[in-house]
Amino acid sequence: MEQTLILIKPDAMQRGIAFEILARLERRGLKLAGLRLLQVEQPMAERHYAEHEGKPFFAGLVSYITSSPIIAAVFEGTNAVSAARQTIGSTNPTESSPGTIRGDFGLEIGRNLIHGSDSVESAEREIEIFFEGQPVIQWKKDTDKWIFE
């Protein structure tokens, strides 16, 4: 089953809407397979945002993600990456459709509440970064047969 990494960013944590966001992904049908509350340190942040190193906004990304605890979660399901990204909405919240997480709760690109992996390959790399080798749980829910073919 496909997995994706979700990060509940500092703005969502500070606003107290972390579990509303996680609940939306569960209600979509994605299954929670891993969950961590952590304070991201600079080396982890730099590793996560490595593709943006050298860009003018890199330092701001690192500063922001390290500014408050976050939640790292692994969700799994059929087409988990695309299902999560559709539920999350566009990077720019004001361009996100109503009913998406960013469309309902966000206003600015720099405070867009949530990160979702953009591909299966990114998900694998990001899960390794944020779960630091800790296994995610493989389990079956009784409702899986009503969600997944």
WOZI-V760695 format. One record per residue. PHI is phi as a letter, one per 30 degrees, with the letter a starting at -180 (* if undefined). Layout:
phi->PHI
phi->PHI
This chain:
phi->*
phi->d
phi->c
phi->b
phi->c
phi->b
phi->c
phi->d
phi->d
phi->e
phi->d
phi->d
phi->d
phi->d
phi->d
phi->i
phi->c
phi->e
phi->d
phi->d
phi->d
phi->d
phi->d
phi->d
phi->d
phi->d
phi->d
phi->d
phi->j
phi->d
phi->c
phi->d
phi->b
phi->a
phi->a
phi->b
phi->c
phi->a
phi->c
phi->d
phi->c
phi->e
phi->d
phi->d
phi->d
phi->d
phi->d
phi->d
phi->c
phi->e
phi->d
phi->c
phi->e
phi->j
phi->d
phi->d
phi->c
phi->e
phi->e
phi->d
phi->d
phi->d
phi->d
phi->d
phi->d
phi->c
phi->d
phi->a
phi->e
phi->b
phi->c
phi->c
phi->b
phi->c
phi->c
phi->b
phi->l
phi->d
phi->h
phi->e
phi->d
phi->d
phi->d
phi->d
phi->d
phi->d
phi->d
phi->d
phi->j
phi->d
phi->e
phi->d
phi->e
phi->d
phi->c
phi->d
phi->d
phi->e
phi->j
phi->d
phi->e
phi->d
phi->d
phi->d
phi->c
phi->c
phi->b
phi->b
phi->e
phi->d
phi->b
phi->c
phi->i
phi->a
phi->c
phi->b
phi->e
phi->c
phi->a
phi->d
phi->d
phi->d
phi->e
phi->d
phi->d
phi->d
phi->d
phi->d
phi->d
phi->d
phi->c
phi->h
phi->i
phi->d
phi->d
phi->d
phi->d
phi->c
phi->a
phi->c
phi->c
phi->d
phi->d
phi->e
phi->d
phi->c
phi->c
phi->c
phi->d
